[in-house]
Amino acid sequence: MTTNVAAEEVPESKTATPEKQQIIWRNVVLLTVIHLLALYAAFAVVPRMKLVTFIWSRWRLVILLRTYTSV
């Protein structure tokens, strides 16, 4: 005897209802601070970097991306 699970009626209490997600303000503040620090680094540190350092960092990034994202 086989039962068709798809044909069975699901009680209304067991249906998926989207629940309202709670905002965790500590995480919002921390992510905002992290992004502001990244902007500070982009505008304050990167322009003062030597060209050789910039080229080295880009080259290392390409090597790492090729290593961990093999096709």
C-alpha positions as CSV (number, residue, x, y, z in Angstrom):
1,M,0.0,0.0,0.0
2,T,1.5,3.3,-1.0
3,T,0.4,6.7,0.1
4,N,0.7,9.8,-2.0
5,V,2.4,12.3,0.3
6,A,1.9,15.2,-2.2
7,A,-1.8,14.6,-2.2
8,E,-2.2,14.7,1.6
9,E,-3.6,17.8,3.0
10,V,-1.2,19.8,5.3
11,P,-2.8,21.3,8.3
12,E,-2.9,25.1,8.3
13,S,-0.8,25.3,11.5
14,K,2.1,23.5,9.8
15,T,2.3,25.7,6.7
16,A,5.3,27.9,6.4
17,T,4.4,31.5,7.4
18,P,7.1,34.1,7.1
19,E,8.1,35.4,10.5
20,K,9.3,38.9,11.0
21,Q,13.0,39.0,11.4
22,Q,14.5,40.9,14.3
23,I,17.1,43.5,13.6
24,I,20.2,42.9,15.7
25,W,21.5,46.5,16.2
26,R,24.9,45.4,17.6
27,N,25.6,43.7,14.2
28,V,24.3,46.8,12.3
29,V,26.7,49.1,14.2
30,L,29.7,46.7,13.9
31,L,29.2,46.3,10.1
32,T,28.8,50.1,9.7
33,V,32.1,50.7,11.6
34,I,33.9,48.1,9.5
35,H,32.7,49.7,6.3
36,L,33.7,53.1,7.5
37,L,37.1,51.9,8.3
38,A,37.4,50.3,4.9
39,L,36.5,53.6,3.3
40,Y,39.1,55.4,5.4
41,A,41.7,52.9,4.3
42,A,40.7,53.4,0.7
43,F,41.0,57.1,0.8
44,A,43.9,57.6,3.3
45,V,46.2,54.6,3.0
46,V,46.0,53.4,-0.6
47,P,47.0,56.8,-2.2
48,R,50.2,56.9,0.0
49,M,51.2,53.3,-0.9
50,K,54.2,52.9,-3.1
51,L,53.6,51.7,-6.6
52,V,55.7,48.5,-6.0
53,T,53.5,47.6,-3.0
54,F,50.3,48.1,-5.0
55,I,51.5,45.9,-7.8
56,W,52.7,43.2,-5.4
57,S,49.3,43.2,-3.6
58,R,47.4,42.9,-6.9
59,W,49.7,40.1,-8.1
60,R,49.3,38.2,-4.8
61,L,45.5,38.6,-5.0
62,V,45.4,37.2,-8.5
63,I,47.5,34.2,-7.4
64,L,45.2,33.5,-4.4
65,L,42.1,33.8,-6.5
66,R,43.4,31.4,-9.1
67,T,44.4,28.9,-6.3
68,Y,41.0,28.9,-4.5
69,T,38.7,29.3,-7.5
70,S,39.7,26.5,-9.8
71,V,37.4,26.0,-12.8
